[in-house]
Amino acid sequence: MKKLYVRGKTLDEHIAEHMKKPEFRKAWHELDPEFELLESMMKARMKKGITQAELAEKMGTKQSAISRFEHSGFAKASVETLKKMADALDSRLVVKLQPKRG
């Protein structure tokens, strides 16, 4: 995979440097649930071997909406939209509360 560079450093080096800052690390980890959901949705789509356009058609939306989800995350997506996406992927949306990590 091609390495991404930010101001002369690899992306991993850039992130590692910022993770030393408590406020950055906290904000980063607050996004964990969104990233986990995003990763599982993308993996489900790829496992089914369907394109963004095919998923969009199954959901009754446009490919650009799926692209936005996959590149911008689900922060503003409704539970209804997430359920629609799960249904289109022959999956079930599961939302649960878990204790925070220490």
C-alpha positions in Angstrom: 0.0 0.0 0.0 1.2 3.5 -0.9 2.4 5.5 2.2 0.6 8.8 2.8 2.7 11.7 3.9 1.8 14.7 6.0 4.3 17.5 6.3 7.2 15.3 5.4 6.2 12.4 7.7 4.2 9.3 7.0 0.6 9.4 8.2 1.4 6.8 10.9 4.3 8.9 12.2 2.1 12.0 12.1 -0.7 10.3 14.1 1.8 8.7 16.6 3.3 12.2 17.3 -0.2 13.6 17.9 -1.3 10.7 20.1 1.2 11.9 22.7 -1.2 14.8 23.3 -3.9 13.8 25.8 -6.6 15.9 24.1 -5.9 14.5 20.7 -5.7 10.9 22.0 -9.1 11.4 23.8 -10.8 12.9 20.7 -9.3 10.1 18.5 -10.7 7.4 20.8 -14.1 9.0 21.0 -14.4 8.2 17.3 -13.7 4.5 17.8 -17.4 3.4 17.6 -17.9 5.3 14.4 -14.7 3.9 12.8 -15.7 0.3 13.9 -19.1 0.7 12.4 -17.7 2.2 9.2 -15.2 -0.6 8.9 -17.8 -3.3 9.4 -20.2 -1.8 6.8 -17.4 -1.5 4.2 -16.2 -5.1 4.9 -19.8 -6.4 4.6 -20.2 -4.6 1.2 -16.9 -5.9 -0.1 -17.6 -9.4 1.2 -20.9 -9.4 -0.7 -18.9 -8.2 -3.8 -21.2 -5.3 -4.5 -20.2 -1.8 -5.6 -21.3 1.4 -3.9 -23.7 2.0 -6.8 -25.3 -1.5 -6.3 -25.6 -0.9 -2.5 -27.2 2.6 -3.2 -29.7 1.0 -5.6 -30.7 -1.5 -3.0 -31.2 1.3 -0.5 -33.0 3.6 -2.8 -30.3 6.3 -2.7 -27.4 7.5 -4.8 -23.9 6.2 -5.1 -22.6 9.6 -3.9 -24.4 9.1 -0.6 -22.7 5.8 0.0 -19.3 7.3 -0.9 -20.0 10.1 1.6 -20.7 7.5 4.3 -17.6 5.6 3.5 -15.3 8.6 3.4 -16.9 10.9 5.9 -18.2 8.5 8.5 -21.6 8.0 10.0 -21.7 10.8 12.5 -24.9 12.3 11.1 -26.5 9.1 9.8 -29.8 8.2 11.4 -30.4 4.8 12.9 -33.0 4.3 10.2 -30.4 4.9 7.5 -27.9 2.6 9.2 -30.7 -0.1 9.4 -31.4 0.4 5.7 -27.8 -0.1 4.9 -27.6 -3.2 7.1 -30.7 -4.6 5.4 -29.3 -4.0 2.0 -26.2 -5.9 3.0 -28.3 -8.8 4.4 -27.1 -7.9 7.8 -28.6 -6.9 11.1 -27.7 -3.6 12.8 -26.8 -4.2 16.5 -26.5 -1.2 18.9 -25.4 -1.8 22.4 -23.8 -0.1 25.4 -20.5 -1.3 26.8 -18.4 -0.1 29.7 -15.8 2.5 28.7 -12.2 1.3 28.5 -10.0 2.5 31.3 
